[in-house]
Amino acid sequence: MKLIIAYIQPHKLNDVKEELYKSEIYKLSVTNSLGCGQQKGYHESYRGVDIEVNLLKKVRIEIAVNDEFVQPTIDAIVRGARTGEIGDGKIFITPLEEVVRIRSGEKGKEAIG
């Protein structure tokens, strides 16, 4: 079992969801977040004052999957999020020690579904 965390551009969320659905991956959590990486932000002027904006809007997607769905999930996110420009995002894969479904008490692979 793995937890896949992806940070993507907000405008690519629908494309990523479509690709995940095509790969039969339906369960995900989405959170708005702020961050910076190679993009380094930008400068803008507000009421005559120069402001450096280095925390850019991103979307964080979290998906818990069984081992056989790890690569299809990664491939779907890349297909949906890639523009070829700096700032497309990152994907992190971490092991899940245990998963428990609250409603039924199921554990492990059965709890992920």
N, C-alpha and C positions, 0 to 999 in steps of 0.2 A: 504494500500500500504506500502511495506517495501523495504528498501535497504539492501541487503545482501552483506557484504564485507568479503571475505575469503583470508587469507594468507596461501599459500601452498608451498611445495617444487617445484622448477622449473621442475624437471623431471616427476612430476605427473600431469602436465597441460593437456596433451593429454588424460590421463585416466579420469580426471575430466570432460573434454569436452565431451567425449564419454558418460559418465553417465548422464550428463545434457541433451544431445541430446536424450538419451533413455527415459528420463522423460519429453520430449517435451518442454524443456527450451532451447531456441536458442539464445536469446539476452544477451550478456555479454560484459563487458569491461575488458581488461587484461593489467596490468602494471607491469613492472619489478620494484622490490623494494629491499631495504636492511633492515635487522632487526636482532634483537637478543632476545632470550627468555631463556628458560631453557638450550638450547644447549650451551650457553655461548661462543661459538666460538672455536678457536683452535690456536695453535702456529705453525709457520713455519719459516724456516730460509731462508733469502734472502741475498746473498753475505756475508754470515757469520754473519749476524745480526739477532737475534731472534725477530720476529714480532708477536704480538698478533693480530689475526684477529677475531674481535667480532661482526662485521656486516656481516651477511651471506646473500647470494642471496635468495630471495623469489619471489613469484609471487602473485600479488594482483588481485583478481577477484571481480568485482562489478556487481551485478545483481539487477535491480529494478523489483519487482514482485507484482502482486496483492495478496491479502491475501490467496487465495486458493492455491497458488503455493509456499508459504513459506516453509512448511514442505517437499514437494517433492524436492525442491531446496537444502535444508540442507542435506537431505538424500543422494542425488546424489553426492554432494561435499564430504561428509564423505566416501561414497563407493569408490570414485575415488582417494581420497587423503590419506586414512589411510594405514599406514605401521605398526603401533603399536610401533614405535620408537619415542623418543623425537625429536621434530622438525617437526612433521606432519602438524602443523599449527593451526590456530584459525578461527572461524567464528563469525562475529558480525552482529546482526540484529538491524536495527534502523528504526523508523517510517519515512515515507515520508509525508510531509505536503501537497505538491502539485507537480504535474508533468505536463509539457506543451510540446506538440509535436510542434516543431518550424514550420515544413512544413505546417501543417493544422490548428494549433491553438487548437487542441483537448486538453482537460484537464482531469485529474484524471485517472480512470481505463482505459478509452479508449486510453489515450496517451501512457500507458505502453504497451498495445497490448497483 
